[in-house]
């Protein structure tokens, strides 16, 4: 009978154990959905009329906020400001694909899952004829799943995603950050103003000229106008600071962009921690823009 080397046999057993452990880790970290779990029929995103978020603890000063559908857009309450599609994308994806992945506990206690009244986030989803309540707990150790409970169900489940993190953001996080919108090719002139002084730059086909007949750096200027045509702010300022800034008489510099039929104005209000506070007539609140955008205007004006 052929004899096997004991050392080779030990090595094979060790390899088998390592592979088994690896497979176990993969299963624990990325569980597939258990077909025996209840299927939750949540309201379809397109049918939602209201998303109400209730947090027992103040998160950046807010306990409750709502996302309210107004025809084809979402409005953030109590801010009464429009939400942005991009800003809502992650939340939409998470809610649209939300299904229990694993049953963790059939009942409480719930503290260790972040599902007690002090830590959980309550989410109410409403359509015209349906209401669903979700209780969002803490993230799992891997960070890729959340503990969750459903109304009238004492069990604790895991769901994919980072809902607790998304819903812990300040309400203004979901605001539409686009503060200017126009077609760059339609802009015919730029008027820069500061403390009574002004400078006008005209577009002549693909070139830009100032009033002295000097050609501006056209490629760079075209790129900048294109950037401004879809300008998004870094964030919005708090209401008190915003009102104070927008009421001041003289901005640091203002830019008026004119087409044949319309105009858009961007005002640089002050330097703000490495960036710039700015405002437009269309936006009710002042906002932050990058240092690059503010510095370019200052350099272009030559003031």
matplotlib code that plots the C-alpha trace (Angstrom):
import matplotlib.pyplot as plt

x = [0.0, 1.3, 2.2, 1.4, 3.9, 2.4, 3.7, 1.9, -1.3, -0.9, -0.4, -3.5, -5.6, -4.2, -5.1, -8.6, -9.1, -7.9, -10.2, -13.1, -12.5, -12.3, -15.6, -17.2, -16.0, -17.3, -20.7, -20.9, -19.8, -21.9, -25.0, -27.3, -31.0, -32.8, -35.8, -37.8, -37.6, -40.7, -40.9, -41.7, -43.7, -42.5, -44.1, -42.5, -40.3, -42.3, -45.5, -44.2, -45.7, -43.8, -40.7, -40.7, -37.5, -37.8, -34.6, -34.9, -31.6, -30.8, -28.6, -26.8, -29.6, -32.6, -34.8, -37.4, -37.4, -39.6, -39.1, -42.4, -43.2, -44.5, -45.4, -42.1, -39.8, -39.0, -39.2, -37.3, -39.5, -39.3, -36.6, -39.1, -36.2, -35.9, -34.0, -31.6, -31.8, -28.2, -28.4, -31.4, -29.9, -28.3, -31.4, -33.6, -31.4, -31.3, -35.1, -36.0, -34.0, -34.7, -35.4, -34.5, -31.3, -31.0, -33.0, -30.9, -33.3, -36.9, -37.5, -35.8, -33.9, -32.9, -30.2, -27.3, -28.8, -29.3, -33.0, -34.0, -35.9, -32.7, -30.7, -33.1, -34.2, -37.9, -38.8, -42.4, -43.0, -46.4, -48.3, -51.8, -53.2, -50.4, -48.2, -45.0, -42.9, -39.2, -37.1, -33.4, -30.8, -27.0, -24.7, -23.4, -19.7, -18.9, -20.5, -22.2, -25.6, -28.0, -30.1, -33.8, -37.3, -40.6, -43.8, -45.8, -42.9, -40.8, -38.0, -34.6, -33.3, -30.3, -30.7, -28.0, -26.9, -26.0, -29.4, -28.5, -25.6, -27.7, -30.5, -28.2, -27.3, -28.6, -31.7, -29.8, -27.6, -30.4, -30.7, -30.2, -26.7, -27.0, -27.0, -26.6, -28.0, -27.7, -26.4, -22.7, -22.7, -25.5, -23.5, -22.5, -20.9, -19.5, -19.7, -17.5, -18.2, -16.6, -17.1, -18.4, -15.7, -16.7, -15.1, -16.9, -15.8, -17.5, -17.7, -16.9, -17.4, -14.8, -12.8, -13.3, -12.4, -12.4, -13.5, -9.9, -9.7, -7.5, -8.1, -8.7, -7.5, -10.4, -9.8, -9.6, -12.6, -14.7, -13.9, -14.8, -18.2, -19.0, -18.2, -20.5, -23.3, -23.9, -22.3, -22.9, -22.2, -20.2, -23.0, -25.5, -25.0, -27.2, -30.2, -29.0, -25.5, -27.1, -29.5, -26.7, -24.4, -27.1, -28.2, -24.8, -24.5, -21.3, -20.1, -16.4, -17.1, -20.1, -20.3, -23.2, -23.5, -25.7, -27.2, -29.4, -32.5, -31.6, -28.9, -27.5, -25.6, -23.1, -22.0, -18.9, -19.7, -16.7, -13.8, -14.9, -12.3, -10.4, -13.5, -16.0, -19.5, -21.6, -25.2, -27.5, -30.9, -32.5, -31.2, -32.9, -29.8, -26.1, -23.8, -20.1, -18.2, -14.6, -11.6, -10.8, -14.1, -13.7, -10.0, -10.7, -13.2, -10.9, -8.0, -10.2, -11.5, -8.0, -9.4]
y = [0.0, 3.5, 5.6, 9.3, 11.8, 13.0, 16.6, 16.8, 15.6, 18.3, 21.0, 19.9, 20.0, 23.5, 24.7, 23.3, 25.0, 28.4, 28.2, 27.2, 30.2, 32.5, 31.3, 31.7, 35.3, 36.1, 34.7, 36.6, 39.9, 39.7, 37.7, 36.8, 37.5, 34.7, 33.7, 32.9, 36.5, 38.7, 40.7, 44.4, 46.1, 49.7, 52.6, 53.3, 56.4, 57.9, 57.6, 59.1, 62.4, 62.9, 61.6, 62.6, 62.1, 62.2, 62.0, 61.7, 63.5, 66.8, 66.3, 69.5, 71.4, 69.6, 66.9, 66.8, 67.6, 66.6, 66.1, 67.1, 66.4, 69.5, 68.2, 67.2, 68.5, 67.9, 70.7, 70.6, 71.6, 73.7, 75.3, 75.7, 75.2, 72.9, 69.6, 68.6, 65.4, 64.6, 65.3, 62.9, 60.2, 58.1, 58.3, 57.3, 54.3, 53.1, 53.4, 51.9, 48.7, 48.3, 44.7, 42.6, 40.6, 38.8, 38.2, 39.3, 39.1, 38.2, 40.9, 43.3, 44.5, 46.9, 49.1, 47.2, 47.7, 51.5, 50.9, 52.3, 55.6, 57.6, 56.5, 55.3, 57.4, 57.2, 57.5, 57.9, 57.3, 58.5, 58.2, 59.3, 56.1, 54.3, 54.9, 53.0, 53.5, 52.5, 52.5, 52.9, 51.7, 51.8, 50.4, 46.8, 46.3, 46.0, 49.4, 48.1, 47.3, 48.9, 47.4, 48.1, 47.5, 47.8, 49.2, 46.5, 44.0, 43.4, 41.7, 43.2, 42.8, 44.0, 45.9, 46.9, 50.5, 53.3, 54.8, 55.9, 57.9, 59.5, 60.4, 61.9, 64.8, 68.3, 69.1, 71.6, 68.7, 67.8, 71.3, 71.8, 73.4, 74.7, 78.5, 79.5, 78.0, 79.3, 78.4, 79.5, 80.0, 82.6, 85.0, 88.1, 90.3, 90.4, 93.4, 93.4, 96.1, 97.1, 100.3, 102.4, 101.1, 98.8, 96.8, 95.4, 92.4, 91.6, 88.3, 88.5, 85.0, 82.9, 85.8, 88.2, 91.9, 94.6, 98.2, 99.2, 96.8, 94.4, 90.7, 88.8, 85.2, 83.7, 80.0, 80.5, 82.9, 80.5, 77.7, 80.0, 81.1, 77.4, 76.6, 79.4, 78.2, 75.2, 76.7, 74.7, 76.1, 74.3, 74.9, 77.5, 79.9, 80.0, 82.3, 85.0, 85.3, 85.1, 88.0, 90.1, 89.6, 90.1, 93.4, 95.0, 97.8, 96.9, 93.4, 92.8, 92.4, 91.6, 90.0, 90.5, 88.0, 89.1, 87.3, 89.0, 88.3, 87.8, 88.4, 86.7, 88.3, 86.8, 88.8, 88.0, 89.2, 88.4, 86.0, 83.1, 80.7, 80.2, 80.4, 83.2, 84.0, 84.9, 85.5, 85.8, 87.5, 84.1, 82.5, 83.5, 82.6, 83.4, 80.5, 79.5, 79.2, 78.0, 80.3, 79.5, 81.1, 84.2, 84.7, 84.4, 87.2, 89.4, 88.8, 89.3, 92.6, 94.0, 96.1]
z = [0.0, -0.9, 2.1, 2.3, 3.7, 7.0, 6.4, 3.1, 4.7, 7.4, 4.8, 2.9, 6.1, 6.9, 3.4, 3.7, 7.1, 5.7, 2.7, 4.9, 7.2, 4.1, 2.7, 6.2, 6.4, 2.9, 3.8, 7.1, 5.6, 2.4, 3.2, 0.4, 1.0, 2.9, 0.8, 4.0, 5.2, 4.7, 1.5, 2.3, -0.4, 0.2, -1.7, -5.1, -5.1, -8.0, -5.9, -2.7, -1.6, 1.7, 3.5, 7.1, 9.2, 13.0, 15.1, 18.9, 19.3, 17.7, 14.6, 13.8, 15.4, 13.8, 15.1, 12.3, 8.6, 5.7, 2.0, 0.3, -3.3, -5.2, -8.7, -10.3, -7.6, -3.9, -1.3, 2.0, 5.0, 7.2, 5.0, 2.1, -0.3, -3.3, -3.0, -5.7, -7.8, -7.3, -3.6, -3.3, -5.5, -2.7, -0.5, -3.5, -4.3, -0.8, -0.2, -3.6, -3.0, 0.7, 1.6, 4.7, 4.1, 7.4, 10.5, 13.5, 16.5, 16.8, 19.4, 21.8, 23.7, 20.9, 22.5, 21.0, 17.5, 17.9, 17.7, 21.1, 21.2, 22.0, 19.0, 16.2, 13.3, 12.4, 8.7, 7.5, 3.8, 2.5, -0.8, -1.4, 0.0, 1.9, 4.9, 5.9, 9.0, 9.2, 12.3, 11.3, 13.7, 13.7, 11.0, 11.3, 12.2, 8.5, 7.8, 4.7, 6.3, 8.7, 11.5, 10.9, 12.2, 10.5, 12.1, 14.0, 13.6, 16.7, 14.7, 13.9, 10.3, 8.3, 5.1, 2.6, 2.5, 4.9, 5.7, 9.2, 7.8, 5.0, 7.3, 10.0, 7.6, 8.2, 6.1, 4.0, 2.8, 0.4, -1.1, -4.8, -4.9, -8.5, -8.2, -11.8, -15.0, -18.5, -22.0, -22.1, -25.9, -25.5, -23.4, -25.4, -22.7, -19.2, -17.0, -13.9, -11.2, -7.9, -5.9, -8.8, -11.3, -14.1, -16.9, -20.0, -22.0, -25.3, -27.2, -30.9, -32.2, -30.4, -29.0, -26.1, -26.3, -23.7, -24.3, -25.1, -28.0, -26.1, -26.6, -23.4, -22.7, -24.8, -24.2, -20.4, -20.4, -22.4, -20.0, -17.0, -18.5, -19.2, -15.6, -14.4, -16.6, -14.3, -11.1, -8.0, -4.6, -1.9, 0.7, 1.8, 4.7, 7.7, 7.4, 9.8, 8.2, 4.7, 5.4, 6.9, 3.9, 1.2, 2.8, 2.6, 0.1, -1.7, -2.7, -3.2, -6.9, -9.1, -12.5, -14.9, -17.7, -20.6, -23.5, -26.1, -24.1, -20.4, -17.8, -14.7, -11.9, -9.4, -6.4, -4.4, -0.9, 1.2, 1.8, 4.0, 5.4, 2.2, 0.0, -0.9, 0.3, -2.8, -3.9, -6.9, -7.3, -8.0, -4.8, -1.5, 0.5, 0.3, -0.4, -0.6, -3.8, -4.3, -4.0, -7.7, -8.8, -6.7, -7.5, -11.2, -11.1, -9.1, -11.5, -14.6, -13.4, -12.7, -9.8]

ax = plt.figure().add_subplot(projection="3d")
ax.plot(x, y, z, "-o")
ax.set_aspect("equal")
plt.show()
